[in-house]
Amino acid sequence: MAEYHCKMALLTRQISRCYCLLKKSNIVNSRKLRRQSIKTWTFPLKRPDLPLLWHHRYFHQPILKNSRTLIFDNLRQFCSSSAAPNPSHETSSLSLVYKQTEPRSSSDSEVLDDGWEESLPSSALEEISEDEAVQIAAVPPLPFESFTLQDYVDHSETLQKLVLLGVDLSKVEKRPAAAQFLLKLDFEKDITKTLLFLKDVGVEDNHLGAFLTKNPYILREEVEDLETRVAYLASKKFSKEAIARLVSEAPYLLLFSVERLDNRLGFFQKELGLSVKKTRDLVTRLPKLLTSSLEPIKENLKVYELELGFSQKEIRDMVYRIPKNLGMNKRKLTQIFDYLHNVMDIPHNIIGHFPQVFNSKLLRIKERHLFLKFLGRAQYDPKEPSYIALDKLAAIPDDVFCTEVAKTSIEDFQRFLKTL
């Protein structure tokens, strides 16, 4: 053992001395030295008969090929002589490291160099051909921050599956904090359970992508909380079909707590004076009433009563028949009523029977009224024989209006419009 350590120390000294001589002669650090003639050499030595394996790297500096051959020859002789230690050859073994290496044939050196070069790993500084460079596939790194989810789709299996599901990531990333938490989700662990719940509720498969596009925040909700809210709707005697319609057409509905849903239903029942059944039917026909802001609805109710002069019963009947009128633009509502009541002389009770007229365009009502007045057929009193209902004035297409109401051709109506 002592003999082996002594040989190792002497060999290491010889290697260090050789490198110092090379460095002193400016061979190693010469800028004119070509990279192809420099290799990195390491010395992994394994001895099973030792208690500790020698895996240390004793030499990490560039060495010329001819000098490397000299050192490698000494190392081969040292290892062969040390494989089976023999006390009788102690003197010859110790003198081996100082003895000049015998010249080797050029063919042996080339074979040794070729075998050594093949065992070395490829260097980042190694020159390659243009064909090899073209074949290198450069994978872009994952950006630390970005303004769009598009940069992360190639790196995220969750985003890829959401895209296949039909989710529009360009719309999702515009919603506050939606993109940040979406990148942290695992599809199988965090998203699959929510999708299965939505399917059980009644959301169709081809609508799941659009649902998550409108409401990605549902993926942060616990399934137990979602089930509690659906159970509340069922306790209010909403049918399974009604619940499916509510969830599909009002995606944010399931984000509302049970208390908030109860307050919304109570608001419409109290403010409109509807029964429980009619309240349930009202929100089923227009589910967005439960999720939209209540301020425009409150304002329109005041407009119907204070500015337009409708009674509570007329308001209740109009809203129940056309729930969309609750969220109408106030300006449009007042303009249409002013033209119907003050220009066409239609009383409140007749307007209240045709609330769909508020969903029409004011220009259409004006054009058709003026054309009927030109023909002498502008009669809106139901007691008169030539009575024309407001729904036909505002809702039907032009060709049907001309043939069934005005009793003329569409060409005559178009020529009249040019005179306006």
DRENTOR-987650 format. One line per field, with one value per residue (C-alpha): residue in one letter; x, z, y. Coordinates in nm, 3 decimals. Layout:
BEGIN
r <- a|...
c1 <- X|...
c3 <- Z|...
c2 <- Y|...
This chain:
BEGIN
r <- m|a|e|y|h|c|k|m|a|l|l|t|r|q|i|s|r|c|y|c|l|l|k|k|s|n|i|v|n|s|r|k|l|r|r|q|s|i|k|t|w|t|f|p|l|k|r|p|d|l|p|l|l|w|h|h|r|y|f|h|q|p|i|l|k|n|s|r|t|l|i|f|d|n|l|r|q|f|c|s|s|s|a|a|p|n|p|s|h|e|t|s|s|l|s|l|v|y|k|q|t|e|p|r|s|s|s|d|s|e|v|l|d|d|g|w|e|e|s|l|p|s|s|a|l|e|e|i|s|e|d|e|a|v|q|i|a|a|v|p|p|l|p|f|e|s|f|t|l|q|d|y|v|d|h|s|e|t|l|q|k|l|v|l|l|g|v|d|l|s|k|v|e|k|r|p|a|a|a|q|f|l|l|k|l|d|f|e|k|d|i|t|k|t|l|l|f|l|k|d|v|g|v|e|d|n|h|l|g|a|f|l|t|k|n|p|y|i|l|r|e|e|v|e|d|l|e|t|r|v|a|y|l|a|s|k|k|f|s|k|e|a|i|a|r|l|v|s|e|a|p|y|l|l|l|f|s|v|e|r|l|d|n|r|l|g|f|f|q|k|e|l|g|l|s|v|k|k|t|r|d|l|v|t|r|l|p|k|l|l|t|s|s|l|e|p|i|k|e|n|l|k|v|y|e|l|e|l|g|f|s|q|k|e|i|r|d|m|v|y|r|i|p|k|n|l|g|m|n|k|r|k|l|t|q|i|f|d|y|l|h|n|v|m|d|i|p|h|n|i|i|g|h|f|p|q|v|f|n|s|k|l|l|r|i|k|e|r|h|l|f|l|k|f|l|g|r|a|q|y|d|p|k|e|p|s|y|i|a|l|d|k|l|a|a|i|p|d|d|v|f|c|t|e|v|a|k|t|s|i|e|d|f|q|r|f|l|k|t|l
c1 <- 0.000|0.278|0.453|0.144|0.098|0.462|0.430|0.119|0.292|0.591|0.372|0.166|0.486|0.607|0.278|0.285|0.646|0.571|0.283|0.493|0.756|0.495|0.338|0.677|0.758|0.426|0.307|-0.015|-0.122|-0.014|-0.299|-0.164|-0.222|-0.509|-0.797|-0.777|-0.437|-0.555|-0.740|-0.847|-0.705|-0.822|-0.685|-0.949|-0.770|-0.948|-0.783|-1.014|-0.752|-0.758|-1.003|-1.084|-1.133|-0.915|-1.150|-0.986|-0.898|-0.531|-0.493|-0.740|-0.512|-0.463|-0.172|-0.019|-0.063|0.311|0.348|0.032|0.175|0.485|0.285|0.040|0.324|0.467|0.122|0.062|0.389|0.316|-0.028|0.099|0.377|0.148|-0.133|0.045|0.282|0.609|0.859|1.147|1.095|1.059|1.369|1.281|0.924|1.033|1.285|1.025|0.884|1.224|1.336|1.307|1.030|1.148|1.057|0.742|0.656|0.438|0.169|0.138|0.107|-0.160|-0.361|-0.328|-0.428|-0.727|-0.858|-0.809|-0.985|-1.285|-1.334|-1.343|-1.679|-1.757|-1.655|-1.871|-1.580|-1.548|-1.601|-1.889|-2.004|-2.296|-2.505|-2.458|-2.545|-2.871|-2.973|-2.942|-3.290|-3.286|-3.567|-3.666|-3.648|-3.955|-3.994|-3.984|-4.266|-4.492|-4.797|-4.963|-5.031|-4.919|-4.555|-4.635|-4.857|-4.567|-4.437|-4.765|-4.968|-5.257|-5.282|-5.258|-5.551|-5.756|-5.701|-5.815|-6.121|-6.210|-6.091|-5.995|-5.676|-5.660|-5.979|-5.886|-5.559|-5.750|-5.938|-5.774|-5.533|-5.683|-5.364|-5.146|-5.347|-5.421|-5.050|-5.026|-5.304|-5.261|-5.520|-5.573|-5.559|-5.730|-5.943|-6.083|-6.301|-6.461|-6.531|-6.698|-6.913|-7.024|-7.119|-7.322|-7.504|-7.601|-7.344|-7.294|-6.952|-6.924|-7.002|-6.734|-6.468|-6.691|-6.794|-6.433|-6.349|-6.618|-6.558|-6.209|-6.239|-6.462|-6.145|-6.044|-6.366|-6.399|-6.637|-6.810|-6.903|-7.036|-7.247|-7.391|-7.507|-7.665|-7.839|-7.981|-8.134|-8.282|-8.431|-8.607|-8.773|-8.572|-8.588|-8.275|-8.329|-8.372|-8.049|-7.862|-7.993|-7.901|-7.545|-7.486|-7.619|-7.496|-7.146|-7.076|-7.382|-7.189|-6.948|-7.234|-7.275|-7.605|-7.682|-7.623|-7.840|-8.118|-8.098|-8.121|-8.429|-8.587|-8.518|-8.711|-8.994|-9.033|-8.970|-9.189|-9.453|-9.424|-9.514|-9.249|-9.337|-9.330|-9.001|-8.850|-8.982|-8.857|-8.492|-8.502|-8.595|-8.323|-8.055|-7.830|-8.073|-7.916|-7.558|-7.589|-7.575|-7.894|-7.842|-7.967|-8.264|-8.358|-8.321|-8.544|-8.813|-8.816|-8.825|-9.127|-9.313|-9.210|-9.115|-9.329|-9.627|-9.697|-9.873|-9.719|-9.940|-9.846|-9.477|-9.506|-9.685|-9.441|-9.133|-9.267|-9.349|-9.020|-8.756|-8.498|-8.673|-8.538|-8.183|-8.260|-8.078|-8.267|-8.229|-8.365|-8.654|-8.766|-8.725|-8.939|-9.208|-9.214|-9.266|-9.534|-9.727|-9.684|-9.651|-9.856|-10.108|-10.099|-10.217|-10.034|-10.259|-10.198|-9.821|-9.826|-9.980|-9.687|-9.371|-9.160|-9.191|-8.919|-8.673|-8.722|-8.534|-8.683|-8.599|-8.792|-9.098|-9.081|-9.045|-9.330|-9.561|-9.501|-9.561|-9.890|-9.989|-9.911|-10.135|-10.405|-10.377|-10.216|-10.484|-10.372|-10.702|-10.814|-11.176|-11.140|-11.177|-10.842|-10.655|-10.279|-10.108|-9.779|-9.599|-9.660|-9.538|-9.211|-9.117|-9.196|-8.965|-9.017|-9.161|-9.415|-9.504|-9.569|-9.783|-9.981|-10.003|-9.956|-10.118|-9.863|-9.534|-9.186|-9.085|-9.345|-9.212|-8.855|-8.950|-9.129|-8.823|-8.623|-8.856|-8.788
c3 <- 0.000|0.090|-0.234|-0.437|-0.267|-0.328|-0.697|-0.726|-0.568|-0.799|-1.107|-1.007|-0.958|-1.305|-1.462|-1.283|-1.381|-1.745|-1.749|-1.588|-1.857|-2.127|-1.973|-1.928|-2.296|-2.385|-2.578|-2.384|-2.378|-2.732|-2.928|-3.247|-3.118|-3.304|-3.103|-3.278|-3.124|-2.765|-2.567|-2.205|-2.025|-1.696|-1.480|-1.340|-1.158|-1.000|-0.767|-0.618|-0.364|-0.204|0.071|-0.111|-0.485|-0.656|-0.878|-0.837|-1.142|-1.112|-1.431|-1.610|-1.825|-2.203|-2.317|-2.661|-2.831|-2.832|-2.465|-2.382|-2.547|-2.330|-2.009|-2.114|-2.189|-1.842|-1.696|-1.883|-1.764|-1.411|-1.405|-1.556|-1.305|-1.017|-1.102|-0.910|-0.652|-0.612|-0.339|-0.545|-0.814|-0.585|-0.714|-1.082|-1.020|-0.838|-1.102|-1.375|-1.333|-1.381|-1.674|-2.021|-2.221|-2.507|-2.853|-2.996|-3.356|-3.523|-3.596|-3.227|-3.133|-3.392|-3.272|-2.913|-3.005|-3.207|-2.927|-2.675|-2.891|-2.945|-2.571|-2.513|-2.511|-2.781|-2.697|-2.729|-2.916|-3.172|-3.528|-3.715|-4.075|-4.200|-4.261|-3.901|-3.776|-3.973|-3.815|-3.461|-3.318|-3.087|-2.831|-2.709|-2.333|-2.119|-2.074|-1.720|-1.798|-2.091|-2.193|-2.361|-2.286|-2.637|-2.524|-2.271|-2.477|-2.613|-2.258|-2.078|-2.125|-1.937|-2.185|-2.478|-2.352|-2.284|-2.641|-2.770|-2.549|-2.725|-2.472|-2.629|-2.440|-2.606|-2.421|-2.098|-2.064|-2.073|-1.754|-1.430|-1.281|-1.491|-1.683|-1.369|-1.183|-1.500|-1.553|-1.207|-1.262|-1.349|-1.598|-1.453|-1.090|-1.090|-1.406|-1.483|-1.172|-1.258|-1.615|-1.491|-1.254|-1.532|-1.750|-1.465|-1.422|-1.788|-1.977|-2.318|-2.426|-2.715|-2.478|-2.217|-2.401|-2.435|-2.069|-1.944|-2.180|-2.018|-1.663|-1.605|-1.235|-1.176|-1.187|-0.853|-0.684|-0.481|-0.632|-0.295|-0.300|-0.654|-0.559|-0.264|-0.495|-0.740|-0.449|-0.342|-0.687|-0.675|-0.333|-0.494|-0.728|-1.038|-1.270|-1.395|-1.738|-1.581|-1.379|-1.694|-1.873|-1.585|-1.562|-1.939|-2.020|-1.703|-1.646|-1.345|-1.163|-0.987|-0.840|-0.637|-0.283|-0.166|0.027|-0.279|-0.501|-0.243|-0.227|-0.608|-0.629|-0.341|-0.514|-0.831|-0.637|-0.414|-0.663|-0.939|-0.713|-0.876|-0.729|-0.657|-0.969|-1.195|-1.041|-1.113|-1.469|-1.520|-1.433|-1.623|-1.945|-1.889|-1.658|-1.683|-1.456|-1.165|-1.251|-1.408|-1.214|-1.034|-1.074|-1.437|-1.346|-1.053|-1.271|-1.548|-1.299|-1.183|-1.544|-1.624|-1.322|-1.281|-1.631|-1.857|-1.625|-1.627|-1.332|-1.119|-1.284|-1.634|-1.543|-1.396|-1.705|-1.951|-1.764|-1.721|-2.092|-2.212|-1.934|-2.161|-2.113|-1.758|-1.883|-2.174|-2.236|-2.064|-2.356|-2.611|-2.381|-2.339|-2.710|-2.832|-2.575|-2.661|-3.031|-2.969|-2.713|-2.822|-3.202|-3.284|-3.001|-2.863|-2.499|-2.215|-2.206|-2.573|-2.542|-2.233|-2.439|-2.685|-2.477|-2.757|-2.940|-2.708|-2.855|-3.207|-3.374|-3.353|-3.720|-3.833|-3.636|-3.785|-4.147|-4.128|-3.944|-4.201|-4.487|-4.334|-4.273|-4.639|-4.744|-4.495|-4.299|-3.977|-3.742|-3.402|-3.217|-3.164|-3.182|-3.544|-3.835|-3.999|-3.671|-3.696|-3.398|-3.278|-3.299|-3.676|-3.706|-3.527|-3.550|-3.894|-4.200|-4.464|-4.732|-4.491|-4.364|-4.716|-4.831|-4.511|-4.335|-4.593|-4.873|-5.126|-5.281|-5.138|-5.435|-5.339|-4.984|-5.104|-5.335|-5.046|-4.824|-5.084|-5.036|-4.664
c2 <- 0.000|0.243|0.151|0.237|0.577|0.654|0.571|0.784|1.083|1.050|1.017|1.321|1.519|1.420|1.527|1.863|1.919|1.842|2.089|2.362|2.319|2.340|2.648|2.814|2.774|2.946|2.642|2.597|2.962|3.040|3.199|3.045|2.696|2.533|2.397|2.061|1.991|2.048|1.785|1.763|1.462|1.316|1.039|0.804|0.527|0.231|-0.019|-0.282|-0.379|-0.031|0.071|0.397|0.425|0.680|0.876|1.217|1.417|1.497|1.690|1.921|2.133|2.132|1.915|1.878|1.545|1.460|1.547|1.356|1.045|1.071|1.094|0.824|0.580|0.628|0.585|0.255|0.116|0.229|0.068|-0.260|-0.282|-0.192|-0.435|-0.714|-0.557|-0.750|-0.654|-0.794|-0.534|-0.236|-0.059|-0.100|0.015|0.327|0.420|0.382|0.728|0.891|0.676|0.823|0.658|0.442|0.568|0.423|0.372|0.634|0.375|0.285|0.652|0.713|0.416|0.532|0.887|0.770|0.553|0.831|1.090|0.864|0.828|1.205|1.383|1.636|1.989|2.299|2.462|2.184|2.298|2.134|2.145|2.353|2.039|1.930|2.278|2.279|1.949|2.087|2.152|2.452|2.435|2.784|2.822|2.882|3.259|3.395|3.638|3.713|3.912|3.614|3.248|3.159|3.150|2.876|2.646|2.439|2.382|2.318|2.001|2.164|2.453|2.215|2.008|2.321|2.436|2.097|2.132|2.458|2.716|3.049|3.140|3.483|3.576|3.402|3.594|3.924|3.837|3.955|3.698|3.418|3.336|3.326|3.065|2.867|2.802|2.646|2.391|2.027|1.906|1.560|1.668|2.009|2.041|1.696|1.685|2.021|1.910|1.592|1.799|2.033|1.736|1.591|1.922|1.924|2.129|1.971|1.850|2.095|2.385|2.310|2.511|2.817|2.782|2.784|3.071|3.286|3.166|3.018|3.107|2.807|2.595|2.752|2.649|2.332|2.077|2.040|2.411|2.383|2.085|2.281|2.563|2.322|2.149|2.488|2.543|2.195|2.275|2.574|2.326|2.412|2.115|1.943|2.098|2.443|2.405|2.298|2.608|2.837|2.703|2.696|3.043|3.213|3.065|3.289|3.158|2.881|3.136|3.286|3.162|3.017|3.336|3.552|3.334|3.345|3.727|3.753|3.536|3.728|4.059|3.970|3.814|4.121|4.405|4.260|4.114|3.771|3.437|3.177|2.984|3.293|3.407|3.068|3.078|3.435|3.360|3.030|3.210|3.472|3.322|3.628|3.813|3.624|3.723|4.070|4.394|4.493|4.867|4.893|4.674|4.896|5.205|5.066|4.974|5.336|5.459|5.240|5.371|5.736|5.854|5.639|5.617|5.244|5.085|4.811|4.550|4.666|4.662|4.313|4.182|4.342|4.219|3.869|3.840|3.994|3.961|4.125|4.461|4.476|4.531|4.765|5.087|5.370|5.611|5.363|5.274|5.635|5.724|5.434|5.502|5.873|5.799|5.533|5.732|6.094|6.064|5.754|5.824|5.470|5.447|5.269|4.967|4.882|4.935|4.713|4.430|4.441|4.485|4.332|4.664|4.802|4.552|4.684|4.969|5.315|5.383|5.076|5.185|5.536|5.418|5.171|5.410|5.685|5.441|5.323|5.683|5.761|5.471|5.572|5.248|5.374|5.240|5.107|5.101|4.739|4.852|4.966|4.719|4.803|4.761|4.689|4.529|4.672|4.338|4.327|4.683|4.615|4.247|4.097|4.128|4.397|4.168|4.019|4.366|4.492|4.199|4.129|4.465|4.741|4.535|4.653|4.547|4.573|4.791|5.053|5.054|5.099|5.384|5.553|5.527|5.722|6.018|6.046
